[in-house]
Amino acid sequence: MENDAASLIRNANNLDPNLARVFLPFALGNPRYLKGFFSLLGTHIKAKRRREEMLRSGLVVPPFLIISITSRCNLNCAGCFAKAAGTVSGSTGSRKELSFGQWKSIIRQAKDLGIFGFVIAGGEPFMHSGLLELCGGFKDSLFIILTNGTLLKEQQYEKLKSLSNIAALVSIEGGREINDERRGKGVHDKAMEALLRLNACGTLTGISVTITRDNYLFWMDEKNIDELAGKGVRIGAFMEYIPTTPGNGHASNDHGLMLDEHERSEFRARMLEYRNKKPIYIIHSPGDEEYFGGCVSAGRGFAHVTPSGDLTPCPVSNIATHNLARTKLSTALGGRLFKEIRKNDHLLESDGMPCALFAHPEEVNELARSVGAYRTGS
Ligand code: SF4
């Protein structure tokens, strides 16, 4: 046990010293996660070797796959990027979504190729009745669930008590007023209650924040971060708002919500400060891409699957050449779309915008046409 714990710390520190600093105290306080972290560490090491093997055979496999498991959502947030990208179609959903069996097959294929973790998005993932059963079926893979926190029921909290491969990130924009302004009346209180319940059932809990000009100062005030750390939050994912217009990727008129260069560098500095001292694991974009040489879409860090199975470069970019209901994941990952995006280095630079692909709409459209890509969603 001592040696295992030591190897866990050593490996975590090799990855990122903040991993051990933030998650080991959590795992020691929630023993089921200690066992879970060992199994995840084993998967991480095996998956990395497998990706290196695949790279030698000419296939770039990302460590993460983002799965938009449903197009249904019970909320109607202003500026929802998933709606703008055509992934979300309201509460009832309109497009034929992949079946439980098809998602299981995609996750199995992904694991076989060396994909270590899965980010479950949507729509609202907890509108998918098989969500936790799906995650529970792959106990040695990491699942990060992005939820609005308003639909969790007793039986789901009970189910979560038996799982140690899940991190649940609840969307919170800021205080009640800022949050409900964007997400709807009463959503803040429900989301905060979900945070407390998730923490109470010992689930690795976090927040997912869309940073705009309206809320960035709230998050730069460290007392707000400390308050959430006190409520058991261990992960903070801060993604800057990307203004999009449905379908075409061209700039919409809500550019005013984007941070300017000065605000962006101020905010980045504060995130790096928090990263090294707060008991919360900070993920920040745009910013962390710099550790990987630029945008990590198109298989470099992740790829994205829409509710109906299209493989896109990322959740914001609604272009694809393959659908996983008809094609193997390895074939889709090996397609020209991803290769061409990765080949064009300048397409991976964000040029002062919160998203690299968003910053080059004409080139992305031209590239999409040249490889015969189609628009997903509509
Ligand atoms: S909860 Fe998420 S998917 Fe649903 S409307 Fe809001 S931002 Fe969009």
Residues whose N, C-alpha, C, O or C-beta is under 5 A from the ligand:
A	BS01	SF4	C73 L75 N76 C77 C80 A82 V88 G122 G123 E124 N148
